[in-house]
């Protein structure tokens, strides 16, 4: 290899280098966080086109009775995705969680992620998601069961969680130790407790402490909303990867922005109106194809609102757009509005 190329690779920020999870290569260390109702198949593929190294599916509940439901079938659809495919599951019963892990591997997942971070009331009421952080014995049994379920296949099991359930009772250092002992292959940590929900500022100090002691890759999540913030958080915590969620809503090109900044130190300008129009219309085409007429039109609404937030006359446009009941009418309304912006 050319010496100059070698030197260039050596100087490249580690976020742009491959990360190996149990020998499975992930092209870079910019990860898309799993978000219910957002990170579906079309959005994951869009994010990967902008340079995401790894994208995890929406959370799927570990209950075989739900697998055949329409929503579950959409969430478990990985058609056309760039490998490696990662499916996220959640549950509070070890046997059911193990079954869900096996199902997703049979369905094409090369990695299965366990959710112990979701703060939603309807999830926590079932003692799932971040509610599990109140019962570390159950956490251990769940992780042991998930890892053992596919141990003979060598499939990595990863975990996404929070600092703890309550402020003042953060137990992420203990959870990380339990995860390592169980054989979890990588750990993503959101820098808030369940009590915080999404309020206040993400806290990174405990994640830095976890990384200092961990023998597995640590992924930092929470409030990473710019190229500068991505670099600062990665450097401060020493994390092996950064995970971006809400900042990618209506702005999937943030991953391209981060890559450019880490390569050059420069900030890319926002997409032009013409570029934005191309991105949005292409995304709509994918949503309509994937979900069909009725659901496609309705699911697209939130994405259109995110894309157009802050544009001139966007409030009046969105009010009119929400009244559109067909994909053709919605597409035309978006096209006409963004043409005016060009």
C-alpha positions in Angstrom: 0.0 0.0 0.0 1.1 3.5 -0.8 2.9 5.2 2.2 0.9 8.4 1.8 -2.4 6.4 1.9 -1.2 4.5 5.0 -0.5 7.8 6.7 -3.9 9.2 5.6 -5.7 6.2 7.1 -3.6 6.5 10.3 -4.6 10.1 10.7 -8.3 9.5 10.0 -10.6 10.0 12.9 -11.6 6.7 14.4 -15.3 7.4 13.9 -14.6 6.9 10.2 -12.8 3.6 10.6 -14.4 0.2 10.6 -15.6 -1.4 13.8 -15.8 -5.1 14.3 -18.5 -6.7 16.4 -17.5 -10.3 17.1 -15.6 -10.3 13.8 -18.6 -8.7 11.9 -17.4 -5.6 10.0 -19.3 -2.4 10.3 -17.9 0.2 7.8 -17.7 3.1 10.2 -18.7 4.2 13.7 -21.6 6.5 12.9 -24.7 4.7 14.0 -28.4 5.5 13.6 -30.4 5.0 16.8 -33.5 2.8 16.7 -36.6 5.0 17.0 -40.1 3.6 17.0 -42.2 5.0 14.1 -39.1 6.5 12.5 -36.3 4.1 11.6 -38.2 1.9 9.3 -36.8 0.2 6.3 -37.0 3.3 4.0 -35.4 5.5 6.6 -32.6 3.1 7.4 -31.8 2.7 3.7 -31.9 6.5 3.3 -29.6 7.1 6.2 -27.1 4.5 4.9 -27.0 6.3 1.6 -25.8 9.3 3.6 -23.0 7.3 5.2 -24.4 5.6 8.3 -22.2 2.7 9.3 -24.9 0.9 11.2 -28.7 1.2 11.5 -30.9 -0.7 14.0 -34.5 -1.5 13.3 -37.4 -0.2 15.2 -38.1 -2.0 18.5 -40.1 -5.2 18.2 -41.9 -6.7 21.2 -40.8 -10.2 22.1 -44.3 -11.8 21.8 -44.9 -14.4 19.1 -48.6 -13.5 19.2 -47.7 -10.1 17.6 -45.3 -11.4 14.9 -48.0 -11.7 12.2 -49.5 -8.2 12.9 -49.1 -5.7 10.0 -47.0 -3.3 12.0 -44.6 -6.2 13.1 -44.3 -7.4 9.5 -43.2 -3.9 8.4 -40.7 -3.6 11.3 -39.2 -7.0 10.5 -38.8 -6.2 6.8 -35.1 -5.8 5.9 -35.5 -6.1 2.1 -32.9 -4.1 0.2 -30.8 -3.1 3.2 -27.1 -2.9 3.3 -25.6 -5.5 5.6 -25.1 -6.1 8.4 -28.8 -6.1 9.3 -29.6 -5.4 13.0 -33.0 -6.1 14.6 -34.0 -4.7 18.0 -36.2 -6.6 20.3 -37.7 -5.9 23.8 -39.2 -8.0 26.5 -39.3 -8.9 30.1 -39.5 -12.7 30.0 -36.3 -14.6 29.3 -37.9 -17.4 27.3 -39.9 -15.0 25.1 -36.9 -12.8 24.5 -34.8 -15.9 23.5 -37.5 -16.9 21.0 -37.6 -13.3 19.6 -33.8 -13.3 19.1 -34.0 -16.6 17.2 -36.9 -15.4 15.1 -35.0 -12.3 14.0 -31.9 -14.3 13.1 -34.0 -16.6 11.0 -35.5 -13.5 9.5 -32.1 -12.3 8.3 -30.7 -10.3 11.2 -26.9 -10.6 11.6 -27.0 -8.7 14.9 -29.8 -8.6 17.5 -30.1 -5.6 19.8 -31.9 -5.7 23.1 -33.8 -2.7 24.2 -33.5 -1.7 27.9 -33.6 2.1 27.2 -37.1 2.9 25.9 -38.7 5.4 28.4 -42.3 5.2 26.9 -45.0 4.6 29.5 -46.7 1.8 27.5 -43.4 -0.1 27.3 -42.3 0.5 31.0 -45.7 -0.5 32.3 -44.9 -4.0 31.0 -41.6 -3.9 32.9 -39.8 -3.7 29.6 -37.4 -1.0 28.1 -35.8 1.2 30.7 -38.1 -0.1 33.5 -35.8 -3.2 33.6 -33.1 -1.1 35.1 -34.9 -1.4 38.4 -34.4 -5.2 38.5 -30.8 -6.1 37.8 -31.3 -9.8 38.5 -33.9 -9.9 35.7 -31.5 -7.9 33.5 -28.9 -10.7 34.0 -31.4 -13.5 33.2 -32.7 -11.7 30.1 -29.2 -11.1 28.7 -28.0 -14.6 29.5 -31.0 -16.0 27.7 -30.6 -13.8 24.6 -26.9 -14.6 24.2 -27.4 -18.3 24.8 -30.3 -18.5 22.3 -27.9 -18.0 19.3 -24.5 -18.8 20.8 -24.1 -21.7 18.5 -24.6 -19.4 15.5 -22.0 -16.8 16.6 -24.6 -14.0 16.2 -23.6 -10.9 18.2 -26.1 -9.6 20.8 -25.9 -5.9 21.5 -27.6 -3.9 24.2 -29.1 -0.3 24.3 -29.8 1.2 27.6 -29.7 4.4 29.8 -27.7 5.6 32.8 -30.3 4.2 35.1 -34.0 4.4 36.0 -33.9 7.3 38.4 -31.6 10.3 38.9 -29.3 9.7 41.9 -29.6 6.0 41.4 -27.7 5.6 38.1 -26.5 2.0 37.8 -25.0 1.9 34.4 -21.6 0.8 35.6 -23.2 -2.3 37.2 -25.4 -2.9 34.1 -22.3 -2.7 31.9 -20.5 -5.3 34.0 -23.6 -7.6 33.9 -23.7 -7.2 30.1 -20.1 -8.1 29.6 -20.4 -11.1 31.8 -23.4 -12.3 29.9 -21.5 -12.1 26.6 -23.1 -8.9 25.1 -20.9 -7.8 22.2 -21.4 -4.0 22.3 -23.2 -1.6 24.6 -25.0 1.6 23.5 -25.7 4.1 26.3 -28.1 7.1 26.2 -26.8 9.8 28.5 -30.0 10.1 30.5 -32.0 8.2 33.0 -35.6 7.0 32.4 -36.7 9.8 34.8 -35.1 12.3 32.5 -37.0 11.0 29.5 -35.7 13.4 26.8 -35.5 16.5 29.0 -32.4 18.4 30.1 -29.0 17.7 28.7 -27.4 14.3 28.1 -24.7 13.5 30.6 -21.5 11.8 29.3 -19.3 11.4 32.4 -20.7 8.0 33.4 -20.4 6.8 29.8 -16.7 7.9 29.9 -16.3 5.8 33.1 -18.0 2.8 31.5 -15.6 3.1 28.5 -12.6 3.3 30.8 -13.4 -0.1 32.3 -15.2 -1.9 29.4 -13.7 -4.7 27.3 -16.5 -4.4 24.7 -17.3 -1.6 22.3 -19.2 1.3 23.9 -21.5 3.5 21.8 -22.5 6.9 23.1 -26.0 8.3 22.4 -27.9 11.5 23.3 -27.9 15.1 22.1 -25.4 14.5 19.3 -26.8 17.0 16.8 -23.9 18.4 14.8 -20.5 17.3 13.4 -18.7 19.3 16.1 -20.7 17.7 18.8 -20.1 14.2 17.4 -16.4 14.7 17.5 -16.4 16.3 20.9 -18.5 13.6 22.5 -16.5 10.8 20.9 -13.2 12.3 22.0 -14.4 13.2 25.5 -15.9 9.7 26.3 -13.5 7.6 24.3 -16.5 5.8 22.9 -16.0 3.4 20.0 -19.0 4.9 18.1 -21.6 7.6 18.2 -25.3 7.0 17.9 -27.6 9.7 16.5 -31.4 9.6 16.8 -33.6 12.7 16.9 -31.1 14.9 15.1 -31.5 12.7 12.0 -35.3 13.4 11.8 -35.8 15.5 8.8 -32.0 15.7 8.4 -30.6 12.3 7.4 -27.7 14.0 5.7 -26.2 14.8 9.2 -24.1 11.6 8.8 -22.6 13.0 5.5 -22.0 16.3 7.3 -20.1 14.5 10.1 -18.0 12.5 7.7 -17.0 15.6 5.8 -16.1 17.5 9.0 -14.0 14.7 10.3 -12.1 14.4 7.0 -11.6 18.2 6.4 -12.5 20.2 9.5 -15.1 22.0 7.4 -18.8 22.4 7.8 -20.9 21.5 4.7 -23.6 24.0 3.8 -27.2 22.9 4.2 -28.7 21.2 1.1 -30.0 23.7 -1.4 -33.7 23.9 -2.0 -33.3 21.8 -5.1 -31.3 19.2 -3.3 -33.8 19.1 -0.4 -36.6 18.6 -2.9 -34.8 15.6 -4.5 -34.2 14.0 -1.1 -37.8 14.5 0.2 -39.5 13.3 -3.0 -37.2 10.2 -3.2 -38.0 9.4 0.4 -41.8 9.8 -0.3 -41.5 7.4 -3.2 -39.9 4.8 -0.9 -42.5 5.3 1.8 -45.4 4.9 -0.6 -43.9 1.8 -2.2 -43.2 0.2 1.2 -46.4 1.0 3.0 -49.0 1.4 0.2 -51.6 4.1 -0.3 -53.3 4.5 3.0 -50.4 4.0 5.5 -47.8 5.6 3.2 -49.7 8.9 3.1 -50.1 9.0 6.8 -46.6 7.9 7.8 -45.1 10.3 5.4 -46.7 13.3 7.2 -44.2 13.5 10.1 -41.2 13.2 7.8 -42.5 16.0 5.6 -43.1 18.2 8.7 -39.5 17.5 9.9 -38.0 18.3 6.5 -39.9 21.5 6.1 -39.6 22.9 9.6 -38.2 26.4 9.6 -38.8 27.0 5.9 -40.8 30.2 4.9 -44.5 29.6 5.0 -44.0 26.1 6.2 -46.8 26.2 8.9 -49.5 27.1 6.3 -48.1 24.4 4.0 -48.1 21.7 6.6 -51.7 22.5 7.6 -52.8 22.0 4.0 -50.5 19.0 3.5 -52.1 17.2 6.6 -55.5 17.4 4.8 -54.3 15.5 1.8 -55.7 12.0 1.9 -53.9 10.4 -1.1 -50.3 9.8 -1.8 -50.6 11.6 -5.2 -52.1 14.7 -3.6 -49.5 14.7 -0.9 -46.6 14.2 -3.3 -47.9 17.0 -5.5 -48.3 19.4 -2.5 -44.8 18.7 -1.4 -43.4 19.1 -4.9 -45.1 22.4 -5.5 -44.1 23.8 -2.1 -40.4 22.9 -2.5 -40.3 24.2 -6.1 -41.4 27.6 -4.7 -38.5 27.4 -2.3 -36.0 26.7 -5.1 
